[in-house]
C-alpha cells in the first residue's frame, strides 16, 4: 500500500510541477550553451547570389533548438540573426515583432525567458559603458539599436 501511495505522490506531484498557470515550465538544464552559427550571413561569399527565401531557410533555427539553449546563447543567436532588422520593416514595431517571432522561433523563446531582461540589459549597459555608442563600429551600433526595443518590450 505504501509503495502505491508513493507512486501516486510522484505522479501527482510531477504533474503539478510541470505547469503553473498558463506557463509551461520546462527542465532548466539547457544543453546548448553556444550561440547558433549561421551557415550564411551578409558577410558570406555567396549571400548575394541566394534568393531571400533560401537565405531565410538557411538561417532558420527551430523552436526545439531554441528551447535547449541557455538564455545567453539564445540572446546572441537572436542578436546575430541576419533578418533581425525586419523588426523595423513593418508599419509598427509591434507588427514587426510579431512577424519576426513567427518567422524566427528563437526570438519568441527569448521573449518568454525570465532572465532575458537582465541579459539584454547587461548587453546594453556594456555597449553604453564602452564610451559613446556613436564611437563604436557600424555593426555594433546596429545590433545595439535593434535590441534596445526588446528591453522595453520585456519590461512591460
N, C-alpha and C positions, 0 to 999 in steps of 0.2 A: 504494500500500500504506500509506503513512504517513497519508494522509487517512482511510483506513478505520480505522486504529488510533486516531487522534484522535477520530473519531466514536464508536467503541466506548468509549473512555475517558470521553467526555462522557456517553454513555448510561448506562454502568455507574456512573460517579461520581455522576450525578444521581439514580439510584435509591437509592444508599447515603445520599445527603444528605437524602432525603425521609422516612426512617424510622429511628428509633433505639429498639430495644426495642419496647415496646408503645405508645410515644408517637409520634404523627404530628406532624412538625414542619411548620408552615405558614410561608408567607412572612411575615416580620416587618414588612413595610411596611403597617401598619394605615392604612386610608384614611379612617376616620371618627374624628375627634378631638373631637367634641362629644357630650354625652350625649343619649340619645333624649328627645324631648319628647312626653310622653303626651298624646293628644288629650282625655282626660278624667282628672280626678283628684277626690279627695273635695272639693276646693275648687271644682270646676267647677259651674256653674249647674245643669246637667241631671243631675248624678251621681245624685241620689236617685230620679229617675224611671226610670233604667235598671235592668234586672234584672242579677243578678250575672254571668250568662253573657255578656251584652252588654258589661259593663264589662271582664271578663277578655279578651274578644276584642279590644276596642279598645285594651287595654294590652299586648297580646301583641307581643313582639319576637322575630323569628326567629333561629335559630342562625346562619344566614348573615350576618345583620346584626351579631350579637354578635361573630362571629369577625373582622369588619372593624374593630371599634372598638379604639382604644387602651385599655390597661388602666384608665387614669384615667377615660375616658369610660364604659367598661363599669361600673366601680365606681359612678359617680354614677347611671347608668341603673338599676342594681340598688338602690342606696340610695333612689331616688325611686319605685321600683315600688310602686304603691298596695297590693299584696297581700303585701308582704314580711313583714308581721306574721303571716301564715299559718304562719310557721316555728313559732309557739307554739300553733297551733290543733289540735295532734295530741297523742297520748299521750306522745310523746317528741320531743326536739329532732331526733334523727336521722330519725324518720319525717316530721316537718315539713319538714326539709331535703330529704329525698328527694322529697316531694310537690311542694314549690315548684320544685325543679330540673326535675321532669317537666313542670310547667305553664309554666315560665318559663325557657327555654334560656339567657338571659344569666347567670343565677346559676351554672348548671353550667359555663359557659365561664369565668366569673370564677374559680371554684374550681380550674380547670385551669391558670391563668396562673401562671408562676413569680414574677412581680413583684407578685402580688396581696397577699401578706402584707405587703410593705413599704408598699404604698399604703394598705391598711386600717389598718396600724399607725400610719402618719403621721396619718391622719384621727383616730384615737382619741387620739393624743398631742396633736393640735391642740385637740380638744374638751376634754381634761383640762387643758391649759395655759392655756386661756382662763378660768381661775378655777374655781370649784366647778361641777361638772356639774349640780348642783341649782339653780344660778342661771340656767341658760340656758332658752330658751323650750321649750315642751312638744314641738314638732316636732323640734327638735334633740336633745332628751333621748331621744325615742322612736327616732330614727334611730341614735343612739349605742348604745342598748340592743339594737337589732336587729343591728348589725354586730359588736358585741363577740364574740358566739359564733363568728362566721365566722373571726375571728382564731385562736381556739383550734382550730378545725377545720383551718385551713390549717397551723397549727403542728405538727400530728400527722403 
